[in-house]
Amino acid sequence: MGKPFMSELHQLEATYCTALSMDISALNANVSDSLRYPLVAIGSGGSLTAAHFACHLHQMASGLLAEPTTPLEVVSLLDEPGSRRSLVNSAVICLSAGGSNADINHAWRCLIEAEPRQLMAICARTRSPLARISKEFDVARLFDFDLPSKKDGFLATNSLLASLILLGRAYGQLIDATTQQLPPGLWNLTPEYDSLDAALEDLRYTCREILERKDLIVLYGAEMEIAACDIESKFTEAALSSVHISDFRNFAHGRHHWLAKHGEQTAVIAFANDRDLGLARDTVRLIPPSVPAKVFHFPGGPVPATIGAVLTEFLLTGIAGEIRGFDPGRPGVPEFGRQLYHLGIGARGKATQCNEAPVRRKLAVCPMPPSTLVKANNTFCRSLRATTYSGLVLDYDGTLCGSENRFGALDSAIAGELIRLLRASILLGIATGRGKSVRESLRNALPKSLWKWVTVGYYNGAECAPLTDAGAPDGTSNACRELESVAQSLCSDPAIQSLATITIRKMQISVEPSNAGHVDALWGMIGPHVSRGQCIEMVHSGRSIDILAPGVTKRNVINAIKESCTVPMPAVLCIGDQGRWPGNDSDLLSEAHSLSVDTVSPDLKSCWNLAPAGYRGQQATLYYLKCLVPVGCQFRFGVARGGRA
């Protein structure tokens, strides 16, 4: 079983070059979007090391807390209502070497269905079981790749190095692109060595006495914890030594006593970057002379220093195996170990709790007794299905199209469902914060003969016009009287100008951050400017903040639909994604018959999300559209065609 460990070390340079040259634009976008939220990072074995690294980088880049966990830990958290709510309001990253481990796949599916705010995974293998799960859900963002080394041996090496490099590249440019930049060559990370052979030769000589000891204490500064965690993982999994890890100061709080009782069988290694080097040397200087100890120094920013430290502990693992007389890449796995590995998380059983997705979503924003929410959901669903509708109003960005394809063509499946409804003469309203770009996308997706049934509410309902009107909307870049002072104030604020693009229309000012992680900060920066003006509404989507003149609301699209309908007081079904205030669909989805494809409001009489667990955005919209059954020139909400889209 496994590969010779030294052969894996010889492949590290190729892995480094491959990971350094990969196109990571998709990963960059996912990481940037995650900066608005705390992070939960999941991994097993060597991938847990990558999870620690992701959390460290996320805290540096976002200023928010991040927590590394194992698959069992995160699935257990989902059983607890309070912990589940914290996960739902977080970003999640899942890390896997091969994407075939049953535990990580089970946790990934559970997390997708729990619906945290943002989901991404990194996997060093394409066409994996993890990829198959991800394809079921649009919200699950997977960055997978293949390495020249292919599959790891018993211990994670090349896949781990690649994952660390990709995380370092993605987060590094958000922290400080200059100090976090990785050098062009692998051995630039360890200034003392210029090749694998030179490094091994030196470490065999300088660390032999250390690695011969039965027990190993690994000390570290905060930014070197990742390397300490990984050496503990590798030495334990390969049965090389018993490893104890501690930061420098926690070691001083009693853990040093181990050396007083077991110093004759123990050695000490210290990993330090520039900031902790003095503390590392002072600490090691006080260790008894009979205990062999060595300080490893890794200069540079946290990204290159951490990866350099991990590279060094890879080499120490290989040398320890030589000293012990067996290959860490082929340690021999006993039968009980195989049985333990394949036992899986499912053996723990299932917690008894209310898992109905619509109720769970409401519970996250309206902490009432679940039984009350179940009754409210039943009442809402009965009314939804008993009503005959004459019109349908849909938000555009985040509902009809995803953020990654905002300015592209409308999804063919979505367009097909809209065409089906329009051919039944059903009135369709589109509410959008944008202008003519949406008009053109709709015209390209829908046959011209059906345009007469479509009304578009541009700039959050500031101007409603039929899709047939080629002159709409009014793209005037001069703000109306009510917004004029706010526009001037925002444009004179250098901090806002440096973080975002400001677009001024007659009845709307849009502020779009250059980095999605800045949305919440910009909200607080814009507020004082708005409070001095005469506008009455400020809303946000997932990617921008809109300041609206008095009377501007997406509900204007509903009124336009009703005015064009021949049926007296028709019922209109509304669908959007940002239903919780101050989301830009909160007003639209306050209608009695309203559905969300993402966030919901606390109102028990409106704005429910009935999509299957794990469905979000246009995938949930497609599910809803398939549930709409034409009845003459009207329609009803059923489930016959909806299924699990």
N, C-alpha and C positions, 0 to 999 in steps of 0.2 A: 504493500500500500504506500502511496505517496511518491514524492520525487526526492532524489538526493538533495539535501539542503544546500550544499555548496553549489550545485548546478543552478538553484534558484537565485543565489547571490550573484552568480555570473550574468544573470539576465536583468539585473536591476538597472544597469545603464540604459539598455534598450527600452525598458519600461519608463524610465525617467524622460527620455527623449520623446517617447510616444505621448505621454501624459502632458508634456510641456507644449506639444504642437497641436493638441486636439482643439477643435472648434468648440468652445464652451459658451457660446452666446445664449443658448437655451438655459443652461445652468445658471449663468449670470442673471438672467431675468427672474428665474425662480428664487434665487438667493436674495435679490433686491426686493422682490415682493414680500419675502418672509420677514424683512426687517421691521415691519409694523407690529410684530407679535413676539411674545416669548417663544422659545424653541424647545421642543422635545426631540432628542435624537436617539434612535434605536439601533442597536447592533449586538451581535453575539460574537464571542471569541475575538479574533483580530479586528473585526468590524466595530467592536465596542471601543477600540482605541480611536478609530475614525470618528465615532460618535462623540467622544470626549473632545477631540480636536474641533469638530463642528460647533460644539457648545462654547468652547473658549473663543473661537473666532466670532460667533454670533453675538456674544456679550460685548466684545470689543467694538463691533460694527454698529450694533443697535442700541447699546446701553440697557438692554432688557435681559432678564434672567434666562438661562438655558439649562436644561437638565438632561444628562445622558442616562439612558435606561436600557435594560434588556427586554426582549420580547415578553417574557413572563411578567416583568414588572409593569409594563405598559398595559398589557391585557388586564392585569389585576386592577390597575387604576381605573379602567373603564367600568369595572363593577361597582365603584363607589360614586354616588351621585355628585358629591362635591369635586372629586378629582376629575370625573368625566367633564364637568363644566369647565374646569381649568384647561383640559386638553382641547375641548371644542373651541376655546378662545386662544389657541396657540397655533404656531406653525409646527409641522412635523417633518423630519427628514429620516428616512430609513436607509441604512447602509448594509450592503451585502456583497460578499466576494463573488458568489456564483448564482445567487437568486434561487437556489433550490432547497435551502434549509427549511424544513417544515415549520419551525418556530417563527422565523422571520416572515414567512409567507402568511401564516395564520395571523400574526400581529398586524401585518400590512392590510389584510382584508378587514380586520376588526377596526383598524384606524380609519380606513376609507369610509366605512359605514358609520363611524362615529362622527364624521364630518368636521374635523378641525378646520381652521380658517385657510390653511395652505398646506399642501401635501407634495413632497418630492422624495425621490429615491435615487440613489447612486448604486449601480451594479456593474461589476467588472465582467459581465458576460451578457451577450445579446441572446434573444430567443430563449429566455429562461422562464420558469414557472412564475417568477415575480413579474416578468413582462406580460405574461398572459393575464394575470390578475389586473394589472394596470390598464390593459386595453379595454376592460369591461367598464371603466369609469373615466370620463373625460377629465375629472378633477385631479386624478392621480398623475403627476408629472414624473416620468422616469427618464433619467439620464444613464443610458447603458452603453457599453463599449466592449471591445475585445482587445486583449493585449497580445504581443508577440509570444509571451511566456505561456499563454493559454491558462489552464486551470492551475491554481496553487497546489502545493503539496500539503502535508499535514498541517503545517503552520502558515498563516497568512503572511505573505511577504510582498510579492509583486502587486497583487490586488490592493493591499493596504497602502503601499507606496503611491500607487496611482491615485487612490482615493484622497490621500492627504494632499497630493499635488493639486488635484482638481479643486478641492475645497480651499486650499491656500490661494490659488489663482482667483477663484470667484470672490472670496471674501477679501483677499488682499487689496484689490483695487478699491474696495469700499472703505477700507481702514486707512491705508496709506500706500498707494501704488509704488512709491519710491522705496520705502524701507522694507516692504514685504515682497518685493520682486525676487523671484527665484533665479539663480545663476544659470548660465547656459549648459553647464555640465554637472553631473552628479557629484563628482569629487570636489567641486568648488564649495560644497556644503561642509566639508571637513578639511579645513586649511592645512592640517598636519599631514594629510595623505593626498597622493595624486592618482592612486589606482587601487583596485580591490586587493591585488597581491601585496602592495606596500602596506595597506592598512592591516591586513591579516597578519603579516609578518611582525609588525610592530606590536599589535595587540596580543599576539601569542606570547611575546616576550614580557611585556609590561603588565599583563593581566593574568598570567598563569596562576600565580599564588592566590589571587582573588577568586578565580573561577574554580579552583580546586576545593574551596571550602564548601561545606554542606549547606550552610545558610548564607543568604545574601540580603543585606539591607541596602535599599536604593533610596537615596535622598534626592530631593528636587526642589526647585523654586516653582512658583505658580505656573509659569509658562512651559516648564519641562515635565509637568505631570503626565502628559500624553506618553512620553517615552518610558516613564516609570511604570505606567499601567501596562504598557505593551510588553516590557521585559518580564513583568510578573506573570502576564498571560502566557508568554512563550516558555519561560522556564518551568512553569507549573504544568502546562499541557504536555510538554516533552519530558517531564520528570527529571529536569536537570538540577534543580536546587529548590529549597524552600525560600521564597522571596517575601520580604516585608518592605512595604513602601511607605514613605512619610515625607511631608515637606520639612524643610530644615527646622522650623520653629516647633512644629508639633512633635518632632523627634525629641526635642529638649524637654517635653512635658511627660517624662516617664518612660518613653520608648527606648531611651538610651540604656535603660537598666538591663535590657537583653544582653548587651555586651558584657556587663558585669558578671552574668551567670553563664553565658555561652560564647564568650569571646574567642575561645580556642577553635571553634568550628564555624565562625562567622567572618564575613568580609563586608566592606562597605564601598559602594559606588555612589558618587554624587554627580548629578546632571545640573549644569548651571549655564545660564545665558549671561550677557554682559551685566545686567542689573543685579543678579544674585551671586556673581563670582566672588566678591569679597566675603559675603556671608558663608558661601560654600567652603571657601578655604579656611575661614576661622573655625567653622564647625568641625571639619575633618582634622584640623590641627589638634583639637582637644580629644580626639579618639585615641584610646590606648595604643602605644606603638606595636603591641603584639597583634593588633587587628589590621590586616592589610586593607588599605583604602586608596581610592584614586578619584580625583576630580576631573570630570570631562567638561570642557568649556566650549560653548557653541555661540559664536558671535553673530551679530546681525539682528534683524527684526524677528518677531515671534514665528512667522511662517518659515523662513529658511532655517532658523535655529532649531525649531521643533523637528523638522524633517531631517536635519543633520543628526539630531540626537536619536531619532528612530533608526536611521541608517546605521549608526554606531551600535545600537543594541541588537540589530540584526546580526552584525558581525560577532558580537560577544556570544550570541546564541550558538552560532556555528562553531566557535572555538570551544565553548563549554561542552558541546557534543563530542568534539574530538577528545577532550580530556576525559570525559566519561566513557569513551569507547563505543558510542553508538551515534547514529545519525538522527538529529532532531526532526528531519523530514520524513523518517521512516522508523518511528519509535515502536511500532507494533501495537495494535489496538486489541485489547482482550474482548471476548465475546460479550461480557456484561457491559462493556463500554459501548459497543455497537447497539445493544438493546436500550441503553440509557439514551443514546443519541436519537433513536427512532421513536422513543416513547411519546414525545410531542406534548404541546401545551394542552391539547384536548383531553388528556388524562386527568386533569384537575377538576373536570366537571364544569357545569355552568351555574352562574349565580341566578337567583330568581329575582327578576326585576321587570319593570315595564320597559320594553325595548321598541315599542312602536315609534317609528321615526317621526311622524308629525307631532306626537305628544312630547317626545324628547326635545324637539326643536323649540316648541313653545316653552317648555320647562326651563330652558337655558336663559330665557329673557323674562319669564313670568313664574317665579318660584312659588307656585301654589301646589296644593295636594294633587298628586297625579290623578286621583279619581275625579277631581273637578275638571282637570284638563281633558280627560277621556270623554266625559259627558259633553263638554263644550265642543270637542272635535266631532263627536257623533252628531250633534245638533247642526254644526256647520256643514258637514258632509251631506246630511239629509236635505238641507236647503239648497246646497250647491247642485245636487243631482235632480231635485224636484223642479228647478227653475228652467224655463225656456228663454234663451238669450237671442237678442237680435244683433248684438254687436260684440266685437272682441277688441280690446285695447292691449297692446303689448309694448313694453319697454324695448329698446333696441340693444345698446351695449350691455353685455352681461346677461342678456336674456335671449335675444335672437342670435347674437354672435358673441364669441369669447374674446377676452382681452388680447389674446395673441393674434387674432385675425380681425381686429376692429375695422380696418380700412380695406379689407379684402372682400371677396365675393361672399354672399350669403350662403350658408351651408346648404347643399343640394337637398338633403332630407328635410330640413326646416322649410325650404322654399316649396318643396313638393306638398307638404301639409298645408301651407298657406294657400297654394293654388287650389288644392282640393276644396278648401272652405270657400274661397272666393268664387269658384265655379258654381257653388250652391247659392250665390248672391248674398253671402253673409258680409256684413259691413265690418271692415277692418280698420283699426286706428293704430298708428305707430307713434309712441311718445319717445322723444330723444333729446338729449342735451346738445346734439350736433346739428349741423345745417345741411347744405346741399350734398355732402358726401353720402348721407343716408338716402337722400332722394335718388341719387345715381345708383347706389347699391340695390335699392328696391326695384328700380326700373330695369336694371340688368337681370334681376332674378325672376320678375313676374311678367307674364305676357301683357302686352299693351292693352289688349281687350279687357283686362281685369283691373286696370289702374283706376277706373271710375268708382270702384268699390272701396278704395283705400284713401284714408285721410291721415296726413302726417302732422304731428305737433312738433315743430322745430324749436330748438333752444328752450327745452323743458316746458313746452306749451305756450311760449310767447307768441307764436304765430302758427295757426292751424290752416292747412290748405290741402286740397285734393292732390293726389300724386300726379294727376294730369296737368297741374299748374307748373309749367317749366320756369316761371319767374319767381317762385317761392324757394327758399325764404329770403327775406330782406337781409342781405349780408352787411348792412351798414356797420362800420367800425367806430361810429361815434355813439357814446353812451347817451341814454335818455337823461332828462333832467334829474330824475331821482337817483341815478347811478353815477352821474358825472363826477361828483366830489369824491366818491369812493374810488373810481377809476384813477383819478389824479393822485389820490393818496397812496394807492397800491403801487402805481408806477414810479413813485418817488421813494419807495422803500428799497434800499439797496440789498437788504437781506433777502427779501422775497424775490427780488429780481435775480439774485444769484442762485436761488433754489428752484425756480419754476418759470414757466412760460405763461404770460398773461395775455389772454385773448379777449378783446372788448367787442361786444355786439350792442345793438340798440337797447335790448331789454335783459341782457345777461353778460356777466363777466365770468370767464372761466380761468381758473388757475390750475395748471397741470404741472406737478413736480417733475423735475428731471430724474428723480429717484423715488420709486413708489414708497420707500421707507420714510419719506419726508412728509407724507400726507397729514399725519396727525400733528406734527410740529407746525406745519403751515396753517392748519386749522386755528391753532392758538395765536399765530402771528397775524392772521387775517382778521380775526374777530374784532380787535380794537378799531381797525379801519372801518369795518362795517357798522359798528355801533355809533360812529360819528356821522353816518350817512342817513338817507331816508329810505333805503331799501328795507324790506321786512323779512327776507328769507335767505338763508345760506344753507346749502345742502351739499352732500358729497356722494360721489360714486366710488367705485373701488380705485379709481385712478385720478380723479380731479375734484376740485371744489368749485361749485357754481354759486354765484351771487345773483339773485333774481330780483327784478323790479316788482313793485306791488302788482298783484293780480296775475303774476306768472305762475302757473301750476300745470302739471301734467293732467290734472282733472279737466282742463279745458278741452282736451281731446275727447273725453267722455261726452261733454256737452255738444261738441261738434258732431259726434256720432248720433246722438239722440236727435239733434235738429234735422239731420238728413234722413232719419228713419221714418217710414210711413206708419209704423205701429205706434200707437199712443203709449207714452212712458215706457219705452223698451228697457229690458234688463240688459246690462252690459257686463261681461266678464273681463276682469283686469288681471294681467300677469306681469310681474316685474321681478327684479332681483334684490334691490336695496330697500326692504320693507321696514326696517327698524330706523326710527328717527336718529340722526338727521340724514338718513339715506335719501337719495333723490327720487325714490319711488314710494316713500312713506305716505305722502299725500294721496297718490294714485291708489295705493293698496289699502287705504282706509275705507274704500268702498266695501259694501257688505259682501259682494261676490268678487273676491280677490284672492289670488294665489301668488306665492313667492317661489322663486327657483333658488333662493339663497336665504338671506336673513329675514326673520319674521318680527312682527311687532308684538307687544304684550297684549294687544286687544284680542279677546277671545272670540269676538264676532266676525273678525276679518283677518286677512293676511296670514293664512295657514300655508304651510309647505307640505303638500301631500305626495311629493315625488318619492320614489324608492330610496332607501338609505344609500348614501354614497353618490346620488345623482345631484348635480348642481349645474347652474348656468344653462347653456343651450341643450345639454343632455336632458335636464329636467323639463325644459320647454318642449322638446320633442315628445317626451312622454305625455305631457298635458295635451298637446295638439292632437296626438293620436287618440286621446280620450274624447275628443269633441265629435259629436255625431249630428250631422245636418238633419233638420226636420223642416222640410219646405225651405223657406228663406231664413229660417232660424236654426238654432242648434241646442243640444243639451250636452251635459257632461256625463259620460259613461265610462266604463272600464273595459268594454269588450275589445277595443282595438289598442288600448294602452299597454296592457301586459307589462313586461319589464323591458323597456325600449332598448 
